[in-house]
Amino acid sequence: MSKVDSAKESKTLNFLVQISQNIGVGHLTRSAAVTSNLIKQGLNVQLTLISDSYGRKVAKTLGIPFSESLPDSTGLVVVDAIEINEVEAAWVSLHHLRLIISPVFNRFDLATHVIVRDLPKSMKELVPDSVDLVVDDSYAFVTSQEVEPVRRSYSELLVGICLTGGTDFINLEPLLEELVSVEGLKEVRLISNNHPRLPNRCDISFSRSGFVNNPWEYMQPINFFVGGEGVMISESVARGIPAVSLLLNRKTNKNRNLIESGAVKIIDREPLDVKALSRLLSDSSALETMHQQAMKFALLRKQNSLPNKILEIFSSSKKNRHVDSRSYC
């Protein structure tokens, strides 16, 4: 290794992050929060996107600096993705430290460390014994820095819905139509890049927005959230707002700790039981209990634990450097 390469290796933390219209923006949102924290701590960070035109547009809209070409510098790489191709895998394997922060990644065999908010049993079985595995539910709150939970009333119900930052994976119209039967419902705010027909009611306000830079600014008045399985579920709890996660596969549920806290309920996505949602929303006592649990869980959270763990691993490696030259591809 040349002196130039060695210098590059010691100073740069690479992030390889996936975002697309199908996958959504959660991986980018998480990694952007982590990189911002690390930069504030004086580290040099380079973020490379695995993306489509939609993802690039979102990253530019959010003002996140990124590259689309794999950089020459190696040393530490953090991967936040669902899947990568063989070229990307070969590049990842050049790094002596390979940290995976996505609990649904398809190549845990590439990792030296897996550090995630939760890891379903079906995914944990894919992590080799040689990999350092750290599961800490506080990592879920990295995108909720400087957010404080707020006590809310449930005399009226204001529901926010955002299933994905990409393309909605279900037809939302039956769900929206079912919500009109919920007693006490006053408003529904929907973030969706699709354009479902909104119920026309004089007693309930329905509104929709496409992608927004700050979804929680648009969602500000809500006291209940309906989401998919991504980072907005934990962001909701961080605000003291109970939530429902529309779950595709219980075996890959990555919000188990939030669900076990009582702040989040799950409803299977396929087939979607819209009446199960309306029954829950009609039970003000249950909503109040979920809110209390969200408040308790949010107050215990540690917002910066994920970037601090990455920094700890990086700093420790600089002191006790060992090079692993095995091929993983």
One Martini backbone bead per residue (centre of mass of N, CA, C, O) as a GRO file, in nm:
protein
  329
    1MET     BB    1   0.096   0.036   0.024
    2SER     BB    2   0.076   0.352  -0.011
    3LYS     BB    3   0.098   0.654   0.142
    4VAL     BB    4  -0.157   0.766   0.018
    5ASP     BB    5  -0.346   0.533   0.085
    6SER     BB    6  -0.293   0.539   0.391
    7ALA     BB    7  -0.403   0.821   0.438
    8LYS     BB    8  -0.686   0.771   0.332
    9GLU     BB    9  -0.756   0.536   0.524
   10SER     BB   10  -0.725   0.698   0.807
   11LYS     BB   11  -0.957   0.943   0.731
   12THR     BB   12  -1.185   0.761   0.594
   13LEU     BB   13  -1.541   0.724   0.589
   14ASN     BB   14  -1.740   0.493   0.442
   15PHE     BB   15  -2.058   0.513   0.266
   16LEU     BB   16  -2.308   0.265   0.177
   17VAL     BB   17  -2.614   0.364   0.009
   18GLN     BB   18  -2.960   0.289  -0.020
   19ILE     BB   19  -3.181   0.427  -0.286
   20SER     BB   20  -3.534   0.420  -0.383
   21GLN     BB   21  -3.852   0.393  -0.494
   22ASN     BB   22  -3.889   0.101  -0.372
   23ILE     BB   23  -3.730   0.125  -0.089
   24GLY     BB   24  -3.659   0.416  -0.014
   25VAL     BB   25  -3.520   0.655   0.255
   26GLY     BB   26  -3.417   0.527   0.529
   27HIS     BB   27  -3.112   0.475   0.486
   28LEU     BB   28  -3.039   0.771   0.433
   29THR     BB   29  -3.147   0.897   0.690
   30ARG     BB   30  -2.965   0.743   0.882
   31SER     BB   31  -2.682   0.805   0.755
   32ALA     BB   32  -2.705   1.113   0.769
   33ALA     BB   33  -2.711   1.124   1.078
   34VAL     BB   34  -2.441   0.985   1.127
   35THR     BB   35  -2.252   1.164   0.953
   36SER     BB   36  -2.313   1.430   1.092
   37ASN     BB   37  -2.198   1.345   1.366
   38LEU     BB   38  -1.908   1.268   1.272
   39ILE     BB   39  -1.832   1.543   1.156
   40LYS     BB   40  -1.861   1.697   1.428
   41GLN     BB   41  -1.614   1.495   1.536
   42GLY     BB   42  -1.390   1.522   1.280
   43LEU     BB   43  -1.471   1.349   1.040
   44ASN     BB   44  -1.420   1.184   0.736
   45VAL     BB   45  -1.687   1.168   0.493
   46GLN     BB   46  -1.816   0.924   0.249
   47LEU     BB   47  -2.100   0.919   0.029
   48THR     BB   48  -2.249   0.637  -0.134
   49LEU     BB   49  -2.473   0.561  -0.394
   50ILE     BB   50  -2.748   0.336  -0.437
   51SER     BB   51  -2.931   0.432  -0.729
   52ASP     BB   52  -3.175   0.634  -0.858
   53SER     BB   53  -3.324   0.910  -0.971
   54TYR     BB   54  -3.495   0.946  -0.718
   55GLY     BB   55  -3.268   0.929  -0.505
   56ARG     BB   56  -3.101   1.166  -0.611
   57LYS     BB   57  -3.321   1.378  -0.576
   58VAL     BB   58  -3.355   1.350  -0.272
   59ALA     BB   59  -3.064   1.410  -0.185
   60LYS     BB   60  -3.064   1.696  -0.307
   61THR     BB   61  -3.308   1.807  -0.152
   62LEU     BB   62  -3.161   1.744   0.136
   63GLY     BB   63  -2.845   1.819   0.105
   64ILE     BB   64  -2.674   1.554   0.032
   65PRO     BB   65  -2.370   1.450   0.000
   66PHE     BB   66  -2.257   1.268  -0.301
   67SER     BB   67  -2.173   0.958  -0.457
   68GLU     BB   68  -2.156   0.716  -0.746
   69SER     BB   69  -1.860   0.644  -0.686
   70LEU     BB   70  -1.621   0.443  -0.596
   71PRO     BB   71  -1.379   0.488  -0.389
   72ASP     BB   72  -1.035   0.458  -0.321
   73SER     BB   73  -1.077   0.466  -0.037
   74THR     BB   74  -0.975   0.282   0.255
   75GLY     BB   75  -1.094   0.099   0.576
   76LEU     BB   76  -1.390   0.220   0.642
   77VAL     BB   77  -1.720   0.065   0.622
   78VAL     BB   78  -2.064   0.160   0.576
   79VAL     BB   79  -2.361  -0.037   0.550
   80ASP     BB   80  -2.686   0.077   0.396
   81ALA     BB   81  -2.870  -0.203   0.299
   82ILE     BB   82  -3.011  -0.474   0.118
   83GLU     BB   83  -2.833  -0.468  -0.156
   84ILE     BB   84  -2.552  -0.599  -0.348
   85ASN     BB   85  -2.316  -0.627  -0.571
   86GLU     BB   86  -2.016  -0.761  -0.671
   87VAL     BB   87  -1.861  -0.498  -0.700
   88GLU     BB   88  -1.940  -0.382  -0.422
   89ALA     BB   89  -1.837  -0.625  -0.257
   90ALA     BB   90  -1.539  -0.603  -0.340
   91TRP     BB   91  -1.500  -0.321  -0.221
   92VAL     BB   92  -1.575  -0.381   0.070
   93SER     BB   93  -1.344  -0.607   0.113
   94LEU     BB   94  -1.102  -0.389   0.123
   95HIS     BB   95  -1.185  -0.341   0.403
   96HIS     BB   96  -1.096  -0.385   0.740
   97LEU     BB   97  -1.374  -0.238   0.796
   98ARG     BB   98  -1.719  -0.385   0.821
   99LEU     BB   99  -2.020  -0.213   0.856
  100ILE     BB  100  -2.349  -0.308   0.957
  101ILE     BB  101  -2.682  -0.120   0.981
  102SER     BB  102  -2.862  -0.330   0.839
  103PRO     BB  103  -3.112  -0.579   0.917
  104VAL     BB  104  -3.155  -0.646   0.571
  105PHE     BB  105  -2.905  -0.771   0.466
  106ASN     BB  106  -2.746  -0.994   0.209
  107ARG     BB  107  -2.414  -0.962   0.334
  108PHE     BB  108  -2.289  -1.061   0.625
  109ASP     BB  109  -2.018  -1.200   0.522
  110LEU     BB  110  -1.863  -0.912   0.491
  111ALA     BB  111  -1.839  -0.868   0.789
  112THR     BB  112  -1.709  -0.752   1.108
  113HIS     BB  113  -1.976  -0.578   1.169
  114VAL     BB  114  -2.295  -0.580   1.348
  115ILE     BB  115  -2.506  -0.280   1.387
  116VAL     BB  116  -2.828  -0.298   1.541
  117ARG     BB  117  -3.157  -0.253   1.657
  118ASP     BB  118  -3.231  -0.528   1.509
  119LEU     BB  119  -3.262  -0.906   1.483
  120PRO     BB  120  -3.391  -1.139   1.333
  121LYS     BB  121  -3.360  -1.470   1.342
  122SER     BB  122  -3.340  -1.513   1.028
  123MET     BB  123  -3.089  -1.310   1.017
  124LYS     BB  124  -2.894  -1.414   1.237
  125GLU     BB  125  -2.826  -1.684   1.082
  126LEU     BB  126  -2.641  -1.505   0.862
  127VAL     BB  127  -2.431  -1.460   1.086
  128PRO     BB  128  -2.126  -1.505   1.144
  129ASP     BB  129  -1.928  -1.594   1.413
  130SER     BB  130  -1.687  -1.384   1.334
  131VAL     BB  131  -1.893  -1.167   1.392
  132ASP     BB  132  -1.967  -0.868   1.530
  133LEU     BB  133  -2.254  -0.845   1.746
  134VAL     BB  134  -2.486  -0.560   1.776
  135VAL     BB  135  -2.776  -0.505   1.985
  136ASP     BB  136  -2.956  -0.182   1.986
  137ASP     BB  137  -3.243   0.003   2.033
  138SER     BB  138  -3.113   0.297   2.027
  139TYR     BB  139  -3.047   0.308   1.717
  140ALA     BB  140  -3.339   0.400   1.623
  141PHE     BB  141  -3.275   0.726   1.724
  142VAL     BB  142  -3.076   0.877   1.521
  143THR     BB  143  -3.321   1.054   1.372
  144SER     BB  144  -3.399   1.195   1.684
  145GLN     BB  145  -3.250   1.443   1.728
  146GLU     BB  146  -3.377   1.686   1.937
  147VAL     BB  147  -3.615   1.512   2.042
  148GLU     BB  148  -3.930   1.547   2.216
  149PRO     BB  149  -4.164   1.434   2.407
  150VAL     BB  150  -4.529   1.469   2.393
  151ARG     BB  151  -4.810   1.541   2.540
  152ARG     BB  152  -5.131   1.385   2.466
  153SER     BB  153  -5.450   1.395   2.334
  154TYR     BB  154  -5.770   1.173   2.291
  155SER     BB  155  -6.038   1.334   2.222
  156GLU     BB  156  -5.885   1.351   1.953
  157LEU     BB  157  -5.813   1.238   1.615
  158LEU     BB  158  -5.477   1.239   1.462
  159VAL     BB  159  -5.367   1.111   1.152
  160GLY     BB  160  -5.072   0.959   1.030
  161ILE     BB  161  -4.942   0.875   0.690
  162CYS     BB  162  -4.641   0.665   0.612
  163LEU     BB  163  -4.499   0.400   0.427
  164THR     BB  164  -4.311   0.570   0.220
  165GLY     BB  165  -4.059   0.741   0.021
  166GLY     BB  166  -4.184   0.607  -0.218
  167THR     BB  167  -4.375   0.354  -0.325
  168ASP     BB  168  -4.659   0.233  -0.264
  169PHE     BB  169  -4.753  -0.112  -0.159
  170ILE     BB  170  -5.053  -0.008  -0.141
  171ASN     BB  171  -5.389   0.039  -0.137
  172LEU     BB  172  -5.529   0.319   0.035
  173GLU     BB  173  -5.838   0.351  -0.005
  174PRO     BB  174  -5.963   0.143   0.197
  175LEU     BB  175  -5.835   0.269   0.446
  176LEU     BB  176  -5.958   0.554   0.425
  177GLU     BB  177  -6.256   0.463   0.424
  178GLU     BB  178  -6.247   0.325   0.708
  179LEU     BB  179  -6.177   0.581   0.887
  180VAL     BB  180  -6.470   0.714   0.891
  181SER     BB  181  -6.565   0.510   1.136
  182VAL     BB  182  -6.403   0.671   1.339
  183GLU     BB  183  -6.433   0.781   1.643
  184GLY     BB  184  -6.302   1.114   1.667
  185LEU     BB  185  -6.217   1.182   1.388
  186LYS     BB  186  -6.054   1.481   1.234
  187GLU     BB  187  -5.767   1.382   1.099
  188VAL     BB  188  -5.577   1.328   0.783
  189ARG     BB  189  -5.229   1.268   0.710
  190LEU     BB  190  -5.070   1.228   0.390
  191ILE     BB  191  -4.780   1.051   0.266
  192SER     BB  192  -4.763   1.042  -0.098
  193ASN     BB  193  -4.673   0.958  -0.434
  194ASN     BB  194  -4.941   0.898  -0.461
  195HIS     BB  195  -5.313   0.930  -0.569
  196PRO     BB  196  -5.539   0.889  -0.371
  197ARG     BB  197  -5.854   0.882  -0.291
  198LEU     BB  198  -6.027   1.110  -0.101
  199PRO     BB  199  -6.237   1.158   0.128
  200ASN     BB  200  -6.559   1.332   0.139
  201ARG     BB  201  -6.559   1.532   0.430
  202CYS     BB  202  -6.687   1.764   0.670
  203ASP     BB  203  -6.576   1.616   0.956
  204ILE     BB  204  -6.312   1.530   0.786
  205SER     BB  205  -5.972   1.576   0.735
  206PHE     BB  206  -5.814   1.541   0.414
  207SER     BB  207  -5.460   1.498   0.332
  208ARG     BB  208  -5.189   1.553   0.085
  209SER     BB  209  -4.843   1.459   0.033
  210GLY     BB  210  -4.561   1.451  -0.085
  211PHE     BB  211  -4.255   1.473  -0.073
  212VAL     BB  212  -4.069   1.573   0.222
  213ASN     BB  213  -3.811   1.691   0.402
  214ASN     BB  214  -4.020   1.731   0.663
  215PRO     BB  215  -4.255   1.524   0.779
  216TRP     BB  216  -4.298   1.638   1.083
  217GLU     BB  217  -4.408   1.910   1.001
  218TYR     BB  218  -4.664   1.799   0.863
  219MET     BB  219  -4.732   1.602   1.130
  220GLN     BB  220  -4.742   1.773   1.397
  221PRO     BB  221  -5.060   1.725   1.509
  222ILE     BB  222  -5.039   1.439   1.564
  223ASN     BB  223  -5.138   1.118   1.770
  224PHE     BB  224  -5.107   0.915   1.516
  225PHE     BB  225  -4.931   0.637   1.349
  226VAL     BB  226  -4.890   0.516   1.006
  227GLY     BB  227  -4.670   0.256   0.892
  228GLY     BB  228  -4.428   0.065   0.821
  229GLU     BB  229  -4.073  -0.039   0.891
  230GLY     BB  230  -3.924   0.218   0.940
  231VAL     BB  231  -3.797   0.512   1.087
  232MET     BB  232  -4.085   0.644   1.154
  233ILE     BB  233  -4.154   0.472   1.395
  234SER     BB  234  -3.931   0.578   1.590
  235GLU     BB  235  -3.996   0.880   1.547
  236SER     BB  236  -4.271   0.863   1.678
  237VAL     BB  237  -4.187   0.763   1.960
  238ALA     BB  238  -3.993   1.004   2.021
  239ARG     BB  239  -4.274   1.189   2.033
  240GLY     BB  240  -4.505   1.004   2.177
  241ILE     BB  241  -4.617   0.839   1.927
  242PRO     BB  242  -4.816   0.614   1.838
  243ALA     BB  243  -4.816   0.294   1.645
  244VAL     BB  244  -4.844   0.144   1.319
  245SER     BB  245  -4.724  -0.155   1.163
  246LEU     BB  246  -4.701  -0.256   0.834
  247LEU     BB  247  -4.652  -0.597   0.787
  248LEU     BB  248  -4.506  -0.834   0.580
  249ASN     BB  249  -4.294  -0.996   0.788
  250ARG     BB  250  -4.254  -1.137   1.096
  251LYS     BB  251  -3.960  -1.264   1.054
  252THR     BB  252  -3.853  -0.945   0.970
  253ASN     BB  253  -3.887  -0.792   1.222
  254LYS     BB  254  -3.731  -0.459   1.323
  255ASN     BB  255  -3.950  -0.361   1.583
  256ARG     BB  256  -3.969  -0.534   1.848
  257ASN     BB  257  -3.906  -0.335   2.087
  258LEU     BB  258  -4.140  -0.139   2.028
  259ILE     BB  259  -4.361  -0.353   2.059
  260GLU     BB  260  -4.285  -0.455   2.350
  261SER     BB  261  -4.344  -0.168   2.482
  262GLY     BB  262  -4.649  -0.076   2.351
  263ALA     BB  263  -4.620   0.163   2.121
  264VAL     BB  264  -4.653  -0.078   1.909
  265LYS     BB  265  -4.834  -0.205   1.639
  266ILE     BB  266  -4.942  -0.483   1.438
  267ILE     BB  267  -5.021  -0.521   1.081
  268ASP     BB  268  -5.089  -0.695   0.830
  269ARG     BB  269  -5.046  -0.639   0.482
  270GLU     BB  270  -5.090  -0.955   0.377
  271PRO     BB  271  -5.365  -0.901   0.426
  272LEU     BB  272  -5.540  -0.612   0.482
  273ASP     BB  273  -5.683  -0.513   0.799
  274VAL     BB  274  -5.873  -0.239   0.831
  275LYS     BB  275  -6.048  -0.309   1.086
  276ALA     BB  276  -5.817  -0.332   1.288
  277LEU     BB  277  -5.753  -0.031   1.279
  278SER     BB  278  -6.031   0.089   1.355
  279ARG     BB  279  -6.051  -0.052   1.629
  280LEU     BB  280  -5.807   0.079   1.759
  281LEU     BB  281  -5.890   0.383   1.705
  282SER     BB  282  -6.166   0.343   1.883
  283ASP     BB  283  -5.962   0.295   2.137
  284SER     BB  284  -5.878   0.526   2.365
  285SER     BB  285  -5.745   0.357   2.587
  286ALA     BB  286  -5.529   0.221   2.410
  287LEU     BB  287  -5.398   0.484   2.309
  288GLU     BB  288  -5.312   0.591   2.585
  289THR     BB  289  -5.130   0.354   2.657
  290MET     BB  290  -4.938   0.382   2.415
  291HIS     BB  291  -4.849   0.667   2.482
  292GLN     BB  292  -4.719   0.606   2.757
  293GLN     BB  293  -4.509   0.408   2.639
  294ALA     BB  294  -4.374   0.607   2.448
  295MET     BB  295  -4.278   0.804   2.663
  296LYS     BB  296  -4.099   0.606   2.819
  297PHE     BB  297  -3.915   0.512   2.586
  298ALA     BB  298  -3.814   0.794   2.489
  299LEU     BB  299  -3.672   0.880   2.767
  300LEU     BB  300  -3.449   0.628   2.733
  301ARG     BB  301  -3.305   0.726   2.502
  302LYS     BB  302  -3.016   0.710   2.273
  303GLN     BB  303  -2.923   0.907   2.007
  304ASN     BB  304  -2.580   0.855   1.971
  305SER     BB  305  -2.497   0.545   1.975
  306LEU     BB  306  -2.422   0.476   1.682
  307PRO     BB  307  -2.191   0.676   1.616
  308ASN     BB  308  -2.029   0.601   1.873
  309LYS     BB  309  -1.976   0.307   1.791
  310ILE     BB  310  -1.825   0.363   1.532
  311LEU     BB  311  -1.602   0.531   1.666
  312GLU     BB  312  -1.501   0.312   1.856
  313ILE     BB  313  -1.412   0.111   1.639
  314PHE     BB  314  -1.221   0.299   1.489
  315SER     BB  315  -1.033   0.375   1.729
  316SER     BB  316  -0.951   0.085   1.803
  317SER     BB  317  -0.822   0.015   1.528
  318LYS     BB  318  -0.593   0.229   1.534
  319LYS     BB  319  -0.456   0.085   1.785
  320ASN     BB  320  -0.544  -0.229   1.668
  321ARG     BB  321  -0.417  -0.316   1.395
  322HIS     BB  322  -0.577  -0.533   1.150
  323VAL     BB  323  -0.538  -0.733   0.863
  324ASP     BB  324  -0.789  -0.849   0.630
  325SER     BB  325  -0.729  -1.046   0.324
  326ARG     BB  326  -0.981  -1.170   0.261
  327SER     BB  327  -1.207  -1.320   0.050
  328TYR     BB  328  -1.578  -1.252  -0.027
  329CYS     BB  329  -1.636  -1.316  -0.366
   0.00000   0.00000   0.00000
